[in-house]
């Protein structure tokens, strides 16, 4: 009997559950492990969902015509040709990514570091994930030269890489790869005959809107699949709705047939009431674009303020230009952390921050990094308040950092980092 793939619980979800249990037990913990967005649902989104609650039928596997047309319009406004007949919706982009990896087939190339789920999903479908490091400050896109080398090695060894996953903007680094790097990636994928799966769930959260992330679908439209959803820009992760834009031409039609067949066997169709609300959101009426803009501004202010704390403590950190993620590297503090705290790996650093200080973050190892590296990912997306009133106030505030419930976690992290990096009067054996 064949052994099933050995896949562990998602690192982000596992950390969230553990921290939530500690908080429920009365501990003071600061949850910065996952990228769930701690903001309220827009009132009109709630109203649309409620009004559609009696829609109980399955509906089309690929999603309702209204949702697919709205999604096509969303991409067209961003300069990407999109045919509603080549749009597929599903219960979250996570499910769609899994089905896409299965539909493309073969092995997968992913960036290092990259979101915790890509490699696990490849393993679940019986494929292998090949990691290619990113260029400095350009997380989310594998180094195009490294991509060529890795694919050549894999094919020489008898493996069959057929796709490359990119994330624009990136989780875990908060980076946006440059247009030139995306162009070179697209050229390499064309040379190597790879399908590009571009996870663009954070595309509306680039802080400087005059320099948006460039999708590889602009450069290699014939081989690029783009996915997105409402989880991050509108803070409705629990609604589980994602959409995929498939390329035109033979490849897109073949992928569509396989993807819809897979979807029909796994989730049947996206949840009907949520599709109604999603179609409204993807049409981008003024109230929705205003909410996204306010969220983007809040994320940028708080993430950059938190980044200042890590840099002040001595960590290396690329400028945060998108999302709600920081990816500090404590390598300059390695000797001090080893001497004062017996910390030699990223997991040990994360364990110390959690157990001693109640600060929940994730080690770079969860994102495919070498365990010995002292890198961690911290998310600021749940630091806007504990109540709906606080969150809405933060969203509307001219100066969110002046609010005590926003300033408090920033102060707490600064205190933790100051204590963590303070000169020690005792020496521990290395």
C-alpha positions in Angstrom: 0.0 0.0 0.0 1.4 3.4 -1.0 2.0 5.7 1.9 0.1 9.1 1.7 2.1 12.3 1.4 3.6 13.5 4.6 2.1 17.0 4.8 1.9 18.9 8.1 -0.7 21.4 9.3 -0.1 24.8 7.6 2.5 26.7 9.7 0.4 29.9 9.7 -2.8 28.2 10.8 -1.0 26.1 13.4 0.6 29.1 14.9 -2.6 31.0 14.9 -4.5 28.2 16.7 -1.8 27.8 19.3 -1.7 31.6 20.0 -5.5 31.7 20.2 -5.5 29.0 22.8 -2.9 30.8 24.9 -4.9 34.0 24.7 -8.1 32.2 25.6 -6.3 30.9 28.7 -5.6 34.4 29.8 -2.0 34.9 28.5 -0.9 38.2 27.0 0.1 37.3 23.5 0.7 39.4 20.4 -0.4 37.5 17.3 1.7 38.3 14.3 2.0 34.9 12.7 -0.6 34.9 10.0 -1.7 37.5 7.5 -5.4 37.5 8.3 -6.6 41.0 8.0 -8.1 42.4 11.2 -10.7 44.8 9.8 -14.5 44.7 9.6 -16.5 43.7 6.5 -17.7 46.6 4.4 -21.4 47.1 5.2 -22.5 46.8 1.6 -20.7 43.5 1.2 -22.6 42.2 4.2 -25.8 43.4 2.8 -25.2 41.8 -0.6 -24.3 38.5 1.1 -27.4 38.6 3.3 -29.7 39.4 0.4 -28.4 36.3 -1.5 -28.7 33.9 1.4 -31.6 32.1 -0.3 -29.5 31.1 -3.3 -28.9 27.5 -2.4 -28.4 25.8 -5.7 -24.9 24.6 -6.8 -24.6 26.7 -9.9 -21.9 26.5 -12.6 -18.7 24.8 -11.6 -16.6 27.7 -12.9 -18.7 30.3 -11.1 -21.7 32.4 -12.0 -21.7 34.4 -15.3 -22.0 37.6 -13.2 -19.0 36.8 -11.1 -16.8 35.8 -14.1 -17.8 38.9 -16.0 -17.0 41.1 -13.0 -13.6 39.3 -12.6 -12.8 39.8 -16.2 -13.5 43.5 -15.9 -11.4 43.7 -12.8 -8.4 42.4 -14.7 -9.1 44.5 -17.8 -8.9 47.6 -15.7 -5.4 46.5 -14.7 -4.3 46.1 -18.3 -4.8 42.3 -18.6 -7.0 40.9 -21.3 -9.5 38.5 -19.7 -12.2 36.4 -21.3 -15.1 35.6 -18.9 -15.2 32.1 -20.4 -11.6 31.6 -19.3 -12.2 32.7 -15.7 -12.7 30.1 -13.0 -13.9 30.8 -9.5 -13.4 28.6 -6.5 -13.7 28.4 -2.7 -10.5 30.5 -2.1 -7.4 31.0 -4.1 -5.7 28.3 -2.0 -8.1 25.7 -3.5 -7.6 27.1 -7.0 -3.8 27.0 -6.7 -3.9 23.4 -5.7 -6.2 22.5 -8.6 -4.0 24.5 -11.0 -0.9 22.6 -9.9 -2.8 19.4 -10.5 -4.2 20.6 -13.9 -0.8 21.7 -15.2 0.8 18.5 -14.0 4.5 17.7 -13.5 6.8 19.3 -11.0 6.7 22.9 -9.8 9.4 25.6 -9.4 8.8 28.0 -6.5 10.7 30.9 -5.0 12.8 30.7 -1.9 11.4 32.0 0.4 7.8 31.5 -0.6 4.4 31.1 1.0 4.1 28.0 3.2 1.5 26.2 1.0 3.1 26.0 -2.5 5.5 23.2 -1.7 3.0 21.3 0.4 0.4 21.4 -2.4 3.0 20.1 -4.9 3.7 17.2 -2.5 0.0 16.5 -2.2 -0.4 16.0 -5.9 2.6 13.8 -6.0 4.9 16.4 -7.6 8.2 17.9 -6.4 8.8 21.5 -5.6 12.1 22.9 -6.8 13.2 26.0 -4.8 15.0 28.8 -6.6 16.3 31.7 -4.5 15.0 35.2 -5.1 17.1 38.3 -5.9 17.8 40.6 -3.0 14.8 42.8 -2.2 12.7 41.1 -4.9 10.9 38.3 -3.1 8.2 36.4 -4.8 9.9 35.8 -8.1 12.7 33.2 -8.6 16.0 34.6 -10.0 15.5 34.0 -13.7 19.0 32.8 -14.2 18.6 30.4 -11.3 15.4 29.2 -12.8 17.1 28.2 -16.0 19.8 26.4 -14.1 17.4 24.6 -11.7 15.1 23.4 -14.5 18.1 22.2 -16.5 19.3 20.2 -13.5 15.9 18.8 -12.8 15.3 17.7 -16.4 18.7 16.2 -16.6 17.9 14.1 -13.5 14.7 12.9 -15.1 12.2 15.2 -13.4 9.5 17.1 -15.2 9.1 20.7 -14.1 6.2 22.3 -16.0 5.2 25.3 -14.0 6.7 28.2 -12.0 4.8 29.9 -9.2 5.4 33.6 -8.5 3.8 35.9 -5.9 3.3 39.6 -6.8 3.5 41.3 -4.3 5.2 38.8 -2.1 4.3 36.8 1.0 6.5 36.5 3.1 8.8 39.4 2.3 6.5 42.3 1.5 8.6 42.9 -1.6 7.6 43.6 -5.2 9.8 42.2 -7.9 11.0 44.8 -10.4 9.5 45.0 -13.9 12.8 43.9 -15.4 13.0 40.8 -13.2 9.4 39.9 -14.1 10.2 40.4 -17.8 13.3 38.2 -17.5 11.3 35.6 -15.6 8.6 35.6 -18.3 11.3 35.2 -21.0 12.9 32.3 -19.2 9.5 30.6 -18.7 8.8 30.9 -22.5 12.2 29.4 -23.3 11.7 26.5 -20.9 8.0 26.0 -21.8 6.8 26.6 -18.3 3.4 27.7 -17.3 3.5 30.7 -15.0 1.1 30.7 -12.1 1.0 34.2 -10.7 -0.5 34.5 -7.3 -1.6 38.2 -7.2 -3.8 38.1 -4.1 -2.0 41.2 -2.8 -2.0 43.2 -6.0 -4.2 45.9 -4.5 -2.0 46.4 -1.5 1.1 48.0 -3.1 1.5 51.2 -1.0 2.6 53.5 -3.8 -0.2 53.2 -6.3 1.8 54.9 -9.1 4.2 51.9 -9.2 2.0 48.8 -9.2 3.4 45.3 -9.4 3.8 44.2 -13.1 2.1 40.9 -13.8 3.9 38.4 -16.0 0.6 38.1 -17.8 1.5 41.4 -19.4 4.7 40.0 -20.9 3.8 36.4 -21.5 0.0 36.4 -21.7 -0.1 33.1 -23.6 1.3 31.1 -20.7 0.4 33.0 -17.5 -2.4 32.1 -15.1 -3.3 34.8 -12.6 -5.1 34.2 -9.3 -6.6 36.7 -6.9 -9.5 37.1 -4.4 -11.1 39.2 -1.7 -9.2 37.8 1.3 -6.6 40.5 1.6 -7.9 43.7 0.0 -11.4 43.4 1.6 -10.6 41.3 4.7 -13.0 38.5 4.1 -10.8 35.5 4.4 -13.5 33.4 5.9 -15.7 33.8 2.9 -13.3 31.6 0.8 -13.7 33.0 -2.7 -10.9 33.1 -5.3 -10.7 33.6 -9.0 -8.3 32.5 -11.7 -7.7 34.1 -15.1 -6.5 31.6 -17.7 -4.6 32.5 -20.8 -6.3 32.6 -24.2 -5.3 30.2 -26.9 -4.9 26.4 -26.8 -3.1 26.3 -23.5 -5.8 28.3 -21.7 -8.6 26.2 -23.2 -6.9 22.9 -22.2 -6.2 24.2 -18.7 -9.8 25.4 -18.4 -11.1 21.9 -19.3 -8.9 20.2 -16.8 -9.4 22.8 -14.0 -13.2 22.7 -14.3 -13.1 18.9 -14.3 -10.9 18.9 -11.1 -13.1 21.5 -9.5 -16.2 19.5 -10.2 -14.8 16.5 -8.3 -13.5 18.6 -5.3 -15.8 21.5 -4.6 -18.6 21.3 -7.2 -19.1 25.1 -7.3 -18.2 28.2 -5.4 -20.7 29.2 -2.6 -23.6 30.9 -4.3 -24.3 33.7 -1.8 -20.7 34.7 -1.6 -20.4 34.9 -5.4 -23.1 37.6 -5.4 -21.1 39.7 -3.0 -17.9 39.0 -4.8 -19.3 40.1 -8.1 -20.4 43.4 -6.6 -16.9 43.9 -5.1 -15.0 43.0 -8.3 -17.1 45.5 -10.2 -15.3 48.1 -8.0 -18.0 50.6 -7.2 -16.7 53.8 -5.5 -17.4 52.7 -2.0 -15.3 49.5 -2.5 -12.4 51.3 -4.1 -12.4 53.8 -1.2 -12.4 50.9 1.3 -9.5 49.2 -0.4 -7.6 52.5 -0.5 -8.1 53.1 3.2 -7.0 49.6 4.0 -3.9 49.9 1.8 -3.0 53.2 3.6 -3.4 51.7 7.0 -1.4 48.6 6.2 1.4 50.8 4.9 1.5 53.1 7.9 1.6 50.3 10.5 3.9 48.0 8.5 6.5 50.7 8.0 6.3 51.8 11.6 6.9 48.2 12.7 9.8 47.9 10.3 11.5 50.9 11.9 11.4 48.9 15.2 13.2 45.9 13.7 15.8 48.0 11.9 16.4 50.0 15.1 17.1 46.7 16.9 19.8 45.8 14.4 18.0 43.4 12.0 18.4 43.6 8.3 15.1 44.5 6.5 14.4 45.4 2.9 12.0 48.4 2.5 8.4 47.3 3.0 6.5 48.3 -0.1 3.4 46.2 -0.1 1.2 43.8 2.0 1.3 43.6 5.8 4.5 41.5 6.0 8.0 42.1 7.4 10.8 39.6 6.8 13.7 40.7 9.2 17.0 38.9 9.2 18.8 38.8 12.6 22.1 37.7 11.1 24.0 40.8 12.4 22.9 39.8 15.9 23.8 36.1 15.6 26.7 36.1 18.1 24.8 38.2 20.6 21.7 36.0 20.4 23.8 32.8 20.7 25.7 34.2 23.7 22.8 35.7 25.6 19.9 33.3 24.7 21.4 30.2 23.2 19.7 30.9 19.9 21.3 29.5 16.8 18.4 28.9 14.4 15.3 30.7 13.2 13.0 28.3 15.0 14.9 28.8 18.2 14.5 32.6 17.8 10.8 32.2 17.1 10.4 29.9 20.1 12.1 32.4 22.4 9.9 35.3 21.2 6.8 33.2 21.7 7.6 31.5 25.1 9.4 34.4 26.9 7.6 37.4 25.4 4.3 36.1 24.0 5.2 37.4 20.5 3.9 35.1 17.8 5.9 35.1 14.5 7.1 32.5 12.1 10.6 31.3 11.2 12.0 31.5 7.7 12.2 27.7 7.7 8.4 27.6 7.3 8.9 29.4 4.0 11.5 27.1 2.6 14.6 28.8 4.1 17.7 27.0 5.6 16.8 26.3 9.2 20.1 27.9 10.4 19.1 31.3 9.1 17.8 33.8 11.6 15.0 35.1 9.5 11.4 35.4 10.5 8.1 36.7 9.2 6.0 39.1 11.1 2.5 40.2 10.0 1.0 43.5 11.2 -2.5 42.9 9.8 -4.1 42.2 13.2 -2.8 45.2 15.1 -5.6 47.6 14.3 -7.8 46.9 17.3 -9.7 44.2 19.1 -13.2 45.5 18.4 -15.0 46.5 15.3 -15.2 50.1 16.6 -11.5 50.3 17.1 -10.8 48.8 13.7 -13.1 51.2 11.9 -11.6 54.1 13.8 -8.1 53.0 12.8 -9.2 52.7 9.2 -10.6 56.3 9.1 -7.9 57.9 11.3 -5.7 60.6 9.8 -3.0 59.4 12.1 -3.5 55.7 13.1 -0.3 55.7 15.0 -1.8 58.2 17.4 -4.4 55.7 18.5 -3.5 53.9 21.8 -4.6 50.5 20.6 -2.4 50.8 17.5 0.5 52.2 19.3 0.5 49.6 22.1 1.6 46.6 19.9 4.3 48.8 18.3 5.6 49.7 21.7 5.4 46.1 22.9 7.5 44.9 20.0 10.0 47.7 20.6 10.3 46.6 24.2 10.7 43.0 23.3 13.4 43.7 20.7 15.3 46.0 23.1 15.3 43.3 25.7 16.2 40.6 23.2 19.2 42.5 21.9 20.4 44.0 25.2 24.0 43.2 26.2 23.9 40.2 28.5 25.8 40.1 31.8 25.9 36.3 31.6 27.5 34.1 29.0 25.8 30.9 27.8 27.8 28.1 26.2 27.5 28.2 22.4 
